[in-house]
Amino acid sequence: MGTVTRLLRAAAFASALVLAASGAAAAPVTWRLATGYAADTFHGANLRQFADDVRVATQGDVLIELHPNNSLVKLADIPAGVESDRIPAGEVIMTALVKDIPIAGADSVPFIIDNYADARTLWRFQRPGIEKALAARGLVVLYAVPWPSQGLYTTRPIASTLDLRGMNMRTYNATTARIAELIGAHPVDVPMTGVAQALAEGRIDCMITSGVTGTESRAWEHLKYFYDIRAWFPKNIVIVNKARFEALSQAERKAVMLAAHGAEDRGWAASEAASSAALRELAAHGMHVESPDFEIRQDLRRYGEKFSLEWVRATGPEASDILIPYYTYLTSTRSGGRAPAGMH
């Protein structure tokens, strides 16, 4: 039995003792939690388990009612909806918060993360600032879990980023457009829902997206190579209205946060498993799934340093408060994790 599970059961037992002593139970508190993502994603499964853990730990005194797939509030409107208390809780992608909370953009700084451990380290340095900024808006952070990392799909093998020059690259935001500009590719703006059609029409011959998106769009029908460059790890974050959270008893708040801690650990493991499964599926359909060679890694690291500096200059000191300790940590744990010049 895991530590979190034991603690959840202990919390449930403690809650039961409190109720028995009081002789009566108050009506349960119900939070409607909105998400723009489908219930059958690993994020959806994790949310269901989180809601169940909260119910068990509070003996049914706190219930979380899930509303997936934009069924309650559109994804873009969830942060404002939770802030205004139109809905008690919600799940959003971190980068959707950038307009109001610029440091949320650390999630989309490319080529500075090599693996899930690095991504978790970045979140450790990013989280305090995110919590502070959201608290100022009357919001509480429950947990954050990444999507699988972004990889590079191409129609032909590449030995360095120079081989991408002149190719038609799918772009969908400012970061991917900037990547296309730096490597000399032609940007072609295509939303996720249009990837399959763009591939079928031959409008793109390379793209950066996750292995999961590649399987969903049957990328193997048009693109033959996948390079696991792990460009970035975008995270979903689950938030709750601060007044709603503080209206709970101390024991209930503790139970909710303990369940959130378990959901974060479980969600990161599920993301990594989903990534591995997607890459296996790509390979099973004939794609060449490869790790980037040394030259490509060096190219991407240089781009990562450039993007880091550009992001810090655009965002300000709070960005340095994230990336400087992040790079310092990498330097202390392995060679080659140096901070870019100008960020020391």
PASETI-592752 format. One record per residue (C-alpha): residue in one letter; z, y, x. Coordinates in pm, whole numbers, plus 50000, padded with zeros to 5 digits. Example, Ala and Ser with C-alpha at 12.3 -4.5 7.8 and 13.67 -1.06 7.14 Angstrom:
// residues 2
> code z y x
> A 50780 49550 51230
> S 50714 49894 51367
//
This chain:
// residues 344
> code z y x
> M 50000 50000 50000
> G 49905 50340 50145
> T 50152 50621 50210
> V 49993 50849 49950
> T 50004 50573 49686
> R 50372 50507 49755
> L 50453 50875 49731
> L 50260 50908 49405
> R 50455 50620 49255
> A 50781 50770 49377
> A 50687 51100 49217
> A 50609 50921 48891
> F 50947 50744 48900
> A 51127 51072 48968
> S 50947 51237 48676
> A 51050 50952 48448
> L 51415 50999 48547
> V 51398 51370 48468
> L 51254 51300 48125
> A 51514 51036 48051
> A 51791 51277 48145
> S 51652 51554 47925
> G 51614 51321 47629
> A 51282 51468 47523
> A 50941 51532 47671
> A 50747 51855 47630
> A 50387 51845 47513
> P 50154 51755 47801
> V 49971 52028 47991
> T 49594 51976 47984
> W 49358 52132 48238
> R 48986 52132 48166
> L 48808 52091 48499
> A 48443 52194 48514
> T 48190 52074 48769
> G 47816 52117 48795
> Y 47767 51773 48946
> A 47700 51440 48779
> A 47987 51205 48702
> D 47824 50916 48889
> T 47830 51087 49232
> F 48104 50995 49478
> H 48246 51341 49412
> G 48265 51253 49042
> A 48438 50922 49112
> N 48686 51100 49336
> L 48763 51356 49066
> R 48830 51078 48815
> Q 49071 50911 49055
> F 49241 51245 49125
> A 49288 51306 48752
> D 49427 50956 48708
> D 49666 51000 49002
> V 49798 51324 48852
> R 49845 51160 48511
> V 50036 50868 48662
> A 50250 51081 48895
> T 50355 51316 48614
> Q 50404 51042 48353
> G 50128 51197 48145
> D 50281 51546 48146
> V 49979 51691 48332
> L 49636 51578 48218
> I 49305 51676 48378
> E 49006 51663 48144
> L 48680 51638 48339
> H 48360 51813 48227
> P 48076 51713 48467
> N 47710 51807 48493
> N 47740 52172 48376
> S 47864 52052 48036
> L 48144 52311 48009
> V 48043 52595 48241
> K 47736 52636 48462
> L 47801 52568 48830
> A 47740 52928 48934
> D 47991 53055 48675
> I 48278 52820 48761
> P 48460 53039 49019
> A 48469 53340 48784
> G 48559 53113 48493
> V 48864 52976 48675
> E 48963 53320 48803
> S 48954 53467 48451
> D 49135 53160 48311
> R 48847 53086 48078
> I 48876 52739 48230
> P 49185 52617 48418
> A 49012 52437 48706
> G 48675 52366 48861
> E 48470 52219 49143
> V 48209 52427 49327
> I 48014 52408 49648
> M 48184 52622 49911
> T 47875 52825 49997
> A 47867 52954 49638
> L 48172 53163 49731
> V 48007 53346 50023
> K 47933 53667 49833
> D 48303 53728 49768
> I 48448 53524 50055
> P 48217 53551 50358
> I 48409 53295 50567
> A 48300 53028 50317
> G 47969 53058 50502
> A 48108 52855 50792
> D 47983 52558 50593
> S 47622 52662 50647
> V 47630 52752 51018
> P 47394 52485 51153
> F 47409 52266 51461
> I 47775 52319 51552
> I 47908 51987 51415
> D 47835 51643 51558
> N 48026 51417 51320
> Y 48273 51392 51033
> A 48567 51440 51268
> D 48422 51773 51384
> A 48360 51872 51020
> R 48723 51797 50935
> T 48837 52002 51233
> L 48626 52297 51121
> W 48781 52273 50774
> R 49128 52273 50929
> F 49056 52612 51090
> Q 48863 52743 50789
> R 49113 52643 50521
> P 49391 52902 50582
> G 49149 53191 50539
> I 48990 53033 50232
> E 49332 52974 50076
> K 49439 53333 50143
> A 49117 53480 50001
> L 49128 53262 49690
> A 49499 53332 49635
> A 49415 53703 49625
> R 49184 53618 49334
> G 49445 53418 49152
> L 49318 53077 49262
> V 49478 52776 49432
> V 49288 52536 49659
> L 49346 52172 49569
> Y 49110 51994 49808
> A 48765 51999 49967
> V 48523 51714 50038
> P 48185 51733 50216
> W 47847 51610 50107
> P 47672 51384 50361
> S 47534 51577 50655
> Q 47186 51721 50670
> G 46922 51532 50866
> L 46562 51600 50971
> Y 46269 51426 50801
> T 45921 51438 50954
> T 45579 51285 50907
> R 45549 51209 51279
> P 45783 51138 51571
> I 45923 51432 51764
> A 46053 51446 52120
> S 46178 51807 52106
> T 46196 52091 51857
> L 45869 52220 52007
> D 45696 51939 51818
> L 45797 52106 51490
> R 45589 52417 51558
> G 45321 52468 51297
> M 45460 52208 51058
> N 45528 52297 50693
> M 45907 52290 50658
> R 46085 52279 50326
> T 46329 52570 50297
> Y 46573 52652 50018
> N 46808 52922 50148
> A 46841 53187 50419
> T 46968 52936 50676
> T 46678 52694 50644
> A 46430 52983 50641
> R 46586 53112 50964
> I 46564 52765 51121
> A 46193 52750 51034
> E 46145 53092 51190
> L 46323 52998 51514
> I 46134 52674 51569
> G 45796 52816 51468
> A 45748 52610 51150
> H 45591 52744 50830
> P 45861 52788 50563
> V 45784 52648 50218
> D 46048 52733 49958
> V 46121 52423 49748
> P 46436 52363 49536
> M 46598 52019 49541
> T 46447 51932 49204
> G 46098 51999 49339
> V 46117 51798 49661
> A 45950 51482 49527
> Q 45657 51678 49383
> A 45615 51890 49697
> L 45602 51574 49907
> A 45350 51411 49674
> E 45127 51720 49690
> G 45147 51734 50070
> R 45294 52085 50070
> I 45568 51993 50317
> D 45567 51761 50616
> C 45923 51811 50741
> M 46253 51907 50587
> I 46624 51924 50656
> T 46833 51761 50387
> S 47080 51478 50346
> G 47006 51108 50351
> V 47123 51096 49989
> T 46866 51354 49880
> G 46603 51162 50075
> T 46675 50842 49885
> E 46681 51024 49550
> S 46340 51180 49621
> R 46195 50857 49768
> A 46113 51045 50089
> W 45982 50726 50252
> E 45667 50748 50039
> H 45552 51053 50238
> L 45780 51106 50539
> K 45817 50834 50801
> Y 46091 50954 51038
> F 46452 51053 50982
> Y 46656 51205 51264
> D 47030 51205 51207
> I 47083 51554 51350
> R 47387 51626 51129
> A 47285 51988 51095
> W 47581 52085 50875
> F 47828 51936 50627
> P 47842 52146 50306
> K 48168 52100 50117
> N 48267 52099 49752
> I 48601 52263 49682
> V 48830 52201 49384
> I 49030 52501 49263
> V 49279 52578 48986
> N 49391 52901 48826
> K 49707 53013 49010
> A 49898 53108 48692
> R 49823 52766 48543
> F 49942 52595 48859
> E 50260 52800 48884
> A 50342 52731 48518
> L 50406 52368 48615
> S 50750 52252 48717
> Q 50824 52221 49087
> A 50804 51841 49062
> E 50469 51861 48882
> R 50323 52101 49138
> K 50433 51867 49414
> A 50274 51570 49236
> V 49944 51757 49187
> M 49925 51861 49553
> L 50012 51511 49669
> A 49732 51372 49453
> A 49500 51642 49594
> H 49589 51535 49949
> G 49499 51177 49859
> A 49172 51292 49698
> E 49073 51482 50011
> D 49133 51184 50240
> R 48958 50947 49999
> G 48668 51185 49943
> W 48591 51230 50312
> A 48582 50854 50356
> A 48357 50819 50049
> S 48119 51085 50182
> E 48082 50904 50513
> A 48025 50574 50331
> A 47761 50737 50107
> S 47586 50878 50413
> S 47576 50539 50586
> A 47450 50368 50271
> A 47173 50625 50230
> L 47052 50578 50588
> R 47047 50202 50538
> E 46836 50250 50226
> L 46591 50477 50409
> A 46552 50213 50682
> A 46513 49936 50425
> H 46213 50122 50283
> G 46042 50140 50620
> M 46156 50477 50753
> H 46235 50511 51122
> V 46601 50618 51119
> E 46693 50749 51461
> S 46957 50945 51645
> P 46810 51253 51817
> D 46750 51210 52189
> F 46910 51425 52456
> E 46643 51697 52460
> I 46657 51745 52083
> R 47038 51758 52092
> Q 47027 52022 52364
> D 46775 52228 52168
> L 46990 52210 51855
> R 47305 52300 52047
> R 47137 52616 52174
> Y 47032 52702 51820
> G 47388 52635 51706
> E 47522 52887 51958
> K 47271 53144 51838
> F 47359 53085 51473
> S 47730 53103 51555
> L 47694 53444 51717
> E 47475 53575 51436
> W 47725 53456 51176
> V 48024 53609 51355
> R 47846 53942 51394
> A 47746 53945 51027
> T 48083 53826 50895
> G 48339 53994 51119
> P 48669 53905 51286
> E 48765 53643 51026
> A 48466 53439 51140
> S 48590 53453 51499
> D 48929 53331 51377
> I 48753 53012 51267
> L 48493 52946 51535
> I 48687 53043 51848
> P 48971 52793 51785
> Y 48714 52540 51666
> Y 48513 52562 51988
> T 48834 52574 52191
> Y 48946 52250 52030
> L 48612 52085 52103
> T 48630 52201 52465
> S 48976 52050 52502
> T 48872 51714 52357
> R 48531 51660 52513
> S 48290 51819 52756
> G 48007 52034 52629
> G 48199 52184 52338
> R 48206 52530 52490
> A 48216 52843 52280
> P 47896 53051 52287
> A 47894 53343 52529
> G 48040 53652 52363
> M 48287 53454 52151
> H 48560 53399 52409
//
